[in-house]
Amino acid sequence: MSLRSPLEGCGVIEGPRGLLLRDLSLARRGGVRGAGAREWLLSQGHTSPDAPNQIVASSESGFVMSLSHREFWLLQPVGEASTGRPASEAVASGVWPLYCQHSHAWLQLAGEPRAEVMAKLCGVDLSDAAFPLGSVAQTQAARVSVIMAAHQDENDQPVFSMFVDQSLARYLWEAIEDAMAEFI
Amino acid sequence: MTDRLPLPFGSRIKRDAPVRARFDGRELPALEGDTVASALVASGQWVISRSFKYHRPRGPLTMAGHDANTLVQTPAAPNRLADELPIAEYPDTTAQNVSGSLMADRNAIIDWFGRFLPVGFYYRAFYKPFGVWHWWERMIRKAAGLGVANLSATPHYQDKQYLFCDVAVVGAGPAGLSAALQAAEGGASVLLIDEQPELGGSLSYHRFAIDNEAVRSEAETLIASVASHPRIKVLTHALCNGWFTDHYLPVIQGDRMFKVRAKSCVLATGSSEQHVVFRNNDLPGVVLCSALERLLNHYAVAPQGELVVLAGNDQAWLTAFTAAEAGLSVAAVVDLRDAPEDGALLAEARARGITVHMAATVYNARRDSRSQSLCGIDIYQIDAQGEVGNLIAEYDCAVLAMSAGFMPAYQLACQAGAKLDYDDDRAAFTLTGLPAGLLVAGSVNSMDSLDAVLVDGRNAARAALRCIDMTADEDEPIICAAQVNHPWPIFPHPKGREFVDFDEDLQIKDIVNATRLGYRDVQLVKRYSTVGMGPSQGRHSALPTARLVAQATARSVSETGVTTARPPVKPEALGHIAGRRFHPHRHTAIADRHDAAGAQWMPAGLWGRPAFYGEPNHKQRCVAEEVMAVRTGVGVIDVSTLGGIELRGPDAAEFMNRFYTYGFLKQPVGRTRYAVLVSEQGVVIDDGVAARLAEDHFYATATTGGVDRVYREMLRWNAQWRLSVDIANVTAAFSAINIAGPDSRAVLESLGCSIELSAEAFPYLGCREGDVAGIPSRLMRVGFVGELGYELHVPSLFAAGLWDAIIEAGAQWHIKPFGVEAQRLLRLEKGHIIVGQDTDGMTHPGEVGLDWAMNRTKTDFVGRRSVDILAASAPIRQLVGFSLDLTAPKPLEGHLVIKDGDIVGNVTSCEISPTLNQIIGLAYAHPDDANPGDHIAIRTEGGALVQARVEALPFYDPGNARQAL
């Protein structure tokens, strides 16, 4: 049985200056949470951010994003999501897998004016100076909770990855599309 | 086309870009860059509006959008300021607040009866006899109408955007420019904001010296440096309309409101030039010196007729020289003082052939009956403060430019908590008491010479940088001894009409009389007289009002002060505050399938849920068909909006046992239990089903609207209990589909299910994990609608595929999707309550028959003590089921239950049951009437009382055989 993105049919939105909004909801991601989560990550060969709200490249052409001292998401933009049963049992003592593959949609915004676009939706300063690569913010955009992460895409271009409750994905997509309009 | 002055006059206009415009239906020649007001003056017309109260003709005063004299109507909106309205964007404008026409306004007769309309006459004239005000109110509001709102105008797109910077500089005049440059050079990111279309502020129109060339050159260099600086972002045509804590600034530019977050802020907002108060000082053609300079330098407009300059400071003389160089006929300079500070001005005036009158004032201005504008003035010698002696000259001039001094543009600073102190020596207000990180620079900081202003700007930038630890530089020394304010430019006339506040048509006597009536405090004077309440917000009236109140109450001007400044600084459209509206809405992963099936949607919090499927005007039939499908065959409903919370860890069962009312320690793996949550006050606040998937793993559902609260409460309690359990809100991660009806098992089996589905292997209230149609699923046997049913919880990305598979497989059993309306009816037939609908903020478990779900053998649960106390108290109401024949009026939810004339409860649910063929419902009733067979009186629509039979619950399948099939 195939998976279906909550943003199926939205396609991509492109504009000048590299502006690009795309849906990565079917890209592979997972997460772990618990007191020993960081140690478990390291034991699995992953890199781990030093502090909460950071994102770093991992050894598997993906990223590890820290949302707290004990919660980490593993992101693989170029990997396909598993169609198997999401794990629910502890991966180690006190370390629980998360269902972020299904709970959150993954939107990615690239391009030079991406911070200006998001400034119409989000009260956090997302400019390069204030929100450099590697930064993560758990904030609100267009009045819904969003996890924002600044990192480089597969072409080494700076992007914002945004993770939003999948039931709100289409709403947020439309809000960003509206904010992008003046740049297109 | 009217002739315009040659270059360098006219910095804003494009001479080769004529605009076809109309004002009041008349052709109005204009150029691109003109405002409506500049085009009107260029065409020889000074009159633009009628005053608010007396309907006196009014023309531009400031040419900067800082007065109400230029209010006009555009096709889309009233009350637009003609002196800031670009004519190219608004080519069709009309006068407003007139009866007849602008030049022949019938309401102008009110001016003749002005003596009968003293200040406060509303309060004193129209309140007797009691109730008559409502009659007067209609007339007064009509007479005082200011334009017409176009109710059919199409709203245009307005939005908001955040902007961030280290230093925000408000005002791009010389002080703002030098502050911005200094801050940027210090490494800060700078946002420079100005309401005018160009950088420079007064540098763009004002003459700072007799020989202004050096200033002009310096200004060009400064502006170019700022405009090209990579760390300075410039917002022109942008109005900073407020200051809020931590330098949060709303800035309006076009259709956007920027929400600026600055680390520190420099206010270089300048100052407002002040008028001289004399008889008929409001006539069109009487302008501030800065307004004349703007007309000349921005728009290359040279008003026709002779010009006289009325000076209270040296700067006004420079205006006269600029006008003379532009070719205007400057008849005289009339100075309120005995001599100018700079003696060179006298020599220059004589050299230009300009007559000079010292220690004199304009005491009266005369109006031309045809043009209704200024046609002459009378000059009187000043004998003492506010007193004149002999007439010394008369001029038949068409333009009078005046400057009595300057008032700091204090609004933003005072919003931030600054105080205004009056300096008697300089006859000027100064600002003190600014909060940390907020600086003032330039003329708002009482710096009036250009050199001092530039230094002050740099010093303010240094201070701003010091506040954010970006510099340790010390300030430059600064001296400014210029005296720009005349101490008493107020000259009462026996016939009045010396206007203090043009917006509200307030004269000297209005202010003085207010104090005589006992309103000694300037705040009370404002409320009684309405001074400062108009669109100008006291820019020109605050200073003369403070002086007049001080004199009338024998106090100092400092003691009198000015009225409180509050945001917004200038009127703003509600659309700017609203911005782009964000209305988050949640859709389940199957929403498009419901659309395709003809769903009619209903809101459930942020969610959209199918109410039923079919045509809206056939709702009752559609719902009945859906109900019957579930009762007789099979139906399917999307219940993904149900909350889902996972509890994993060795203490998961202990946590559940403490949190919910029922016992969970001994709940077997593979079984579900009804989970009721009560508050610490013993009120039922949520319910759901808890499935035990493993010894250390529970999956609990919660109501659609209550899950966030439940999750929050779980986290809060475990912060105290510190149990070893991971709590996760997985509402979005799992979608849920309920297949219900006698054929539901067959449908599931045909889908291909890895779980044995027989009643023995998978009984009622069981839960299993397995694959359905190849999709990893959690299955729960539930009975909310009272039939054999399976709730399938699947990871959300699989949900649409599962729904499609169910619909396809169920086709041979004529499976039918059903919506919330049918679901509610089905559960009502089964007597199940919905928390939030059948409960309220006072409902305790005993009232709704949930005593059985209170496990009193366990040590404790949240709310236990309150539940026990409430259970031991005498009951005051009980939720009961009731029925009525179909012929009876159908009660609605909320209708009252009456007993012996008193309200004892209300209806919480009521529907027509197609299964039972009667009206059924739930209602709170008196405990004495809560037994089956009793009757309760329900007051229905129109007040009719119906007697309903109390029924045993559930109405349908009382033995619960069908759900346990």
Interface residues (C-beta under 8 A of the other chain):
Chain A: M1 S2 L3 R4 S5 P6 S25 L26 R33 G34 A81 G84 R85 P86 S88 E89 A90 G94 W96 L98 Y99 C100 Q101 H102 S103 H104 E116 A119 K120 C122 G123 D125 S127 A129 A130 A142 R143 V144 D165 Q166 S167 L168 R170 Y171 A175 D178
Chain B: D159 K160 Q161 Y162 L163 F164 S189 K259 R261 R580 F582 P584 H585 R586 H587 T588 A589 L606 W607 S640 E646 R648 G649 L693 A694 D696 H697 S724 D726 A728 V730 A732 A733 F734 E769 D771 A773 G774 I775 P776 P795 S796 L797 F798 A799 A800 G801 L802 A805
